[in-house]
Amino acid sequence: MTCICETAGMLLRVVTEPQQGASYDDLLAIARKTEECGFEAFFRSDHYLVQGEGDGLPGPTDAWITLAALARETSRIRLGTLVSSATFRNPGVLAITVAQVDQMSGGRVELGLGAGWHEAEHRAYAIDFPDTVGRFDLLEEQLELITGLWDTPVGERYDFSGQHYTIADSPALPKPVQTPHPPVIVGGSGRKRTPALAARYAAEFNAGFKPMNETAQLFARVRTACAVAGRDPETLALSVAHAAVVGKDDSEVRRRLEVYGHDADEVKAHALVGTPAEVVDRLGRYAATGADRAYLQILDLADLDHLDLIASEVLPHVT
């Protein structure tokens, strides 16, 4: 008999990759299942082009249009992006969009924002793709500008002058429901700018799809950045994101791994793969690095039994 050890205090969130092929109805079904099963949040990627194998049919869905609809179709789970790209949207418009979706959800929205990396999707949809330094410059200004708009008191005006964006005499409306504003998530493996941006602007730092030792290094780096910025590192949530492939036995694990195609061996090496007991153990080891929440990447959106299994055999042992 396999013993399942407890890992207390870790939030489990579901994250999906709709660019690989999903309709809104597919996303609605898994979001509802996420809420029904007791997970803490439903997140989605923000991409416009299939990555790796597959044709991506029926085609991409816009992340924030999707989340706006889900805000009205769910009542408890938190909703967000992991992560939106700073290259995709004008930051003033994004601030309005996220604030409105926060209102529509009753204050359940989180904004994951990153520099972007997938050059091919930019070419495919006529989106400018600056070099790495340029994209991080956009990200930094957007983080300051968006939070600045949200934090401006009602009745006051907001001005901003940067290298890429200028705002003059903005009423800084609408306001989100959450105060001081919806949580901002920053993630990535950058050595200097990413930790500094997380320390300054983020409620959460995400170390996505990284091995255990690298995750620990990233967490240490962002804690140091908090100390340098004069911020208590304990005020910054730390999270991981990994493929979740859970089965009652080895044969079911192998069946669910098939969705990853030729990447299956790499996924199995460091992701959340195995029986419930094995996955609880791995989550416990990530918790030991400092992670207090985990995003479970679910690729097969039609396999709702997968979420039922995780909810019944993993979730009770980590929350």
C-alpha positions in Angstrom: 0.0 0.0 0.0 1.4 3.4 -1.0 1.5 6.1 1.7 0.4 9.6 0.7 2.3 12.2 2.7 0.5 15.5 3.5 1.7 18.8 2.0 -0.3 21.5 3.8 -0.9 25.0 2.6 -0.4 24.7 -1.2 -3.0 26.2 -3.5 -3.7 24.2 -6.7 -4.7 26.1 -9.8 -5.6 24.8 -13.2 -3.9 26.3 -16.3 -4.8 25.5 -19.9 -3.1 26.1 -23.3 -6.0 26.9 -25.7 -3.6 27.8 -28.6 -3.0 24.1 -28.9 -6.6 23.6 -30.0 -9.7 24.6 -28.0 -13.0 26.4 -28.5 -14.7 28.6 -26.0 -17.1 25.8 -25.1 -14.1 23.6 -24.3 -12.7 26.2 -22.0 -16.1 26.8 -20.4 -16.5 23.1 -19.6 -13.1 22.8 -17.9 -13.5 26.1 -16.0 -16.8 24.8 -14.6 -15.2 21.5 -13.7 -12.3 23.4 -12.1 -14.8 25.2 -9.9 -16.9 22.1 -9.2 -13.8 20.1 -8.1 -12.7 22.7 -5.6 -9.5 24.0 -7.2 -8.6 27.6 -6.3 -8.3 29.1 -9.8 -8.6 28.7 -13.5 -5.9 30.3 -15.7 -5.2 30.2 -19.3 -2.2 31.0 -21.5 -2.3 34.1 -23.7 -1.0 32.9 -27.1 -2.2 33.1 -30.7 -0.3 30.3 -32.4 0.0 26.6 -31.8 3.3 25.5 -30.3 5.0 22.2 -31.4 2.8 19.5 -32.8 -0.8 19.9 -33.9 -2.8 22.2 -36.2 -4.3 24.3 -33.5 -7.9 23.9 -34.8 -10.3 25.6 -34.3 -7.8 28.4 -33.8 -6.8 30.8 -31.1 -9.2 32.5 -28.6 -8.5 35.8 -27.0 -7.5 35.4 -23.4 -9.3 38.4 -22.0 -12.5 37.9 -24.0 -12.5 34.4 -22.7 -12.0 35.4 -19.1 -14.7 38.1 -19.3 -17.2 35.4 -20.4 -16.0 33.0 -17.7 -16.4 35.7 -15.1 -20.1 35.5 -15.7 -20.2 31.7 -15.9 -18.4 31.0 -12.6 -18.8 32.2 -9.1 -15.9 31.2 -6.9 -12.6 30.4 -8.8 -10.1 33.1 -9.4 -9.3 33.8 -13.1 -6.2 35.0 -14.8 -3.5 34.7 -17.5 -0.2 32.9 -17.2 0.9 35.1 -18.9 -0.2 37.9 -21.2 2.5 39.4 -23.3 3.4 43.1 -23.1 3.7 43.1 -26.9 0.1 42.2 -27.5 -2.0 45.1 -26.1 -1.8 48.8 -25.4 -1.3 49.1 -21.6 -4.0 51.7 -21.2 -6.5 49.5 -22.9 -5.3 46.4 -21.0 -5.8 48.3 -17.7 -9.4 49.1 -18.7 -10.0 45.5 -19.8 -8.7 43.9 -16.7 -10.5 46.3 -14.4 -13.8 45.6 -16.2 -13.3 41.8 -16.0 -12.5 42.3 -12.3 -15.9 44.0 -12.0 -17.7 41.3 -14.0 -16.2 38.6 -11.8 -16.8 40.3 -8.5 -13.1 40.8 -7.8 -11.6 37.4 -8.9 -9.1 38.5 -11.6 -5.3 38.3 -11.6 -3.0 39.7 -14.3 0.0 37.7 -15.3 2.2 39.9 -17.5 5.4 39.0 -19.3 7.8 40.3 -22.0 6.7 37.7 -24.6 8.9 35.2 -26.4 7.2 33.5 -29.3 8.3 35.4 -32.3 6.4 33.3 -34.8 3.0 34.2 -33.4 3.9 37.9 -33.7 4.7 37.4 -37.4 1.5 35.4 -37.9 -0.7 38.2 -36.6 1.1 41.4 -37.5 2.3 42.1 -34.0 5.6 44.0 -33.5 8.4 41.9 -31.8 11.2 44.0 -30.4 14.5 42.5 -29.3 14.8 41.1 -25.7 15.9 44.4 -24.2 13.1 46.3 -26.0 10.4 43.8 -24.8 11.6 44.1 -21.2 11.5 47.9 -21.6 7.8 47.6 -22.7 7.1 45.3 -19.8 8.6 47.6 -17.2 6.7 50.6 -18.5 3.4 48.6 -18.7 3.7 47.4 -15.1 4.2 50.9 -13.9 1.5 52.4 -16.1 -1.2 49.8 -15.4 -0.8 49.8 -11.7 -0.5 53.6 -11.7 -3.8 53.9 -13.5 -5.5 51.5 -11.1 -4.0 53.1 -8.0 -5.0 56.7 -8.9 -7.7 57.8 -6.5 -11.1 58.5 -8.1 -11.4 62.2 -8.9 -7.6 62.6 -9.5 -5.7 62.4 -12.7 -2.8 60.3 -13.8 0.2 61.3 -16.0 3.0 59.1 -17.3 5.9 59.8 -19.5 8.2 56.9 -20.6 10.3 55.9 -23.6 7.4 54.0 -25.2 4.2 55.4 -23.6 2.8 58.8 -22.6 -0.4 59.4 -20.7 -1.7 62.9 -20.1 -4.5 64.0 -17.8 -6.1 60.5 -17.6 -9.1 60.1 -15.3 -7.7 56.6 -14.7 -11.1 54.9 -14.9 -12.6 52.3 -14.5 -11.5 51.0 -11.2 -11.2 47.3 -10.4 -13.1 45.8 -7.5 -10.0 44.5 -5.7 -7.9 47.0 -3.7 -5.4 48.2 -4.1 -5.7 46.4 -7.5 -5.9 42.9 -9.0 -2.8 40.8 -8.1 0.0 41.0 -10.7 2.0 38.0 -11.5 5.5 38.2 -12.9 7.6 35.2 -13.8 10.6 34.0 -15.8 14.2 33.1 -15.5 15.8 36.5 -16.0 18.7 37.0 -13.6 18.3 40.8 -12.9 15.3 42.6 -14.5 12.7 39.9 -13.8 13.4 39.6 -10.1 13.6 43.4 -9.7 10.2 43.8 -11.5 8.6 41.1 -9.4 9.9 42.7 -6.2 8.6 46.1 -7.3 5.2 45.3 -8.9 4.1 41.7 -8.3 2.0 40.0 -5.8 3.3 36.6 -7.0 6.5 35.4 -8.7 6.1 32.3 -11.0 8.9 29.9 -11.8 7.2 28.0 -14.6 8.2 24.6 -16.0 11.7 24.6 -14.3 13.4 21.7 -12.6 13.6 21.6 -8.8 17.1 23.0 -8.4 16.5 25.8 -10.9 13.2 26.7 -9.2 15.0 27.0 -5.8 17.6 29.3 -7.4 14.9 31.5 -9.0 13.1 31.8 -5.7 16.3 32.8 -3.9 17.0 35.4 -6.5 13.6 37.1 -6.2 13.8 37.0 -2.4 17.2 38.8 -2.7 15.6 41.4 -5.0 12.8 42.0 -2.5 15.4 42.6 0.2 17.3 45.0 -2.0 14.1 46.9 -2.8 13.2 47.1 0.9 10.3 44.7 0.6 9.5 41.9 3.0 10.0 38.7 0.9 7.2 37.1 2.8 4.7 39.4 1.1 5.5 37.9 -2.3 3.8 34.6 -3.2 5.9 32.0 -4.9 4.5 29.6 -7.5 5.4 26.8 -9.9 3.7 25.7 -13.1 4.1 22.2 -14.5 2.4 19.7 -16.7 0.1 17.5 -14.6 -0.3 13.9 -15.7 -1.9 11.9 -13.0 -3.3 8.3 -13.3 -4.6 5.7 -10.9 -1.9 3.4 -12.1 1.1 3.3 -14.5 -1.0 2.4 -17.5 -3.3 5.4 -17.0 -0.3 7.7 -16.6 1.1 6.4 -19.9 -2.2 7.0 -21.6 -2.4 10.6 -20.4 1.2 11.2 -21.3 0.4 10.5 -25.0 -1.0 13.9 -25.4 2.5 15.3 -25.1 3.8 13.4 -28.1 7.5 13.4 -28.5 7.9 15.7 -25.5 6.6 13.0 -23.1 10.0 11.9 -21.8 11.0 15.4 -21.1 7.7 16.1 -19.3 8.1 13.0 -17.2 11.5 14.0 -16.1 10.5 17.0 -14.0 6.8 17.6 -14.2 3.9 16.4 -12.0 3.7 13.0 -13.5 2.6 9.7 -11.8 0.1 8.3 -9.4 -1.6 10.6 -6.9 0.9 9.6 -4.2 3.9 10.4 -6.5 2.4 13.7 -7.4 1.7 14.7 -3.8 5.3 13.8 -3.0 6.7 16.0 -5.8 4.4 18.9 -4.9 5.8 18.6 -1.3 9.3 18.9 -2.7 8.4 22.1 -4.6 6.7 23.4 -1.4 10.0 22.8 0.4 11.7 25.3 -2.1 9.1 27.9 -1.0 6.3 27.4 -3.5 2.9 28.1 -1.9 0.8 27.5 -5.1 1.1 25.3 -8.1 -0.4 25.7 -11.6 -1.4 22.3 -13.1 -1.1 22.4 -16.8 -3.9 20.4 -18.4 -3.6 19.8 -22.1 -6.4 17.3 -22.8 -9.4 19.6 -22.1 -11.8 16.8 -22.9 -10.5 14.5 -20.2 -12.5 15.9 -17.3 -12.1 12.7 -15.4 -8.4 13.8 -15.0 -9.5 16.7 -12.9 -11.8 14.5 -10.8 -8.9 12.2 -10.0 -6.6 15.1 -9.0 -9.4 16.7 -7.0 -10.2 13.5 -5.0 -6.7 12.0 -4.6 -4.2 14.9 -4.7 -6.0 18.1 -3.7 -7.0 17.0 -0.1 -3.4 16.2 0.7 -1.9 19.5 -0.2 -4.4 22.2 0.8 
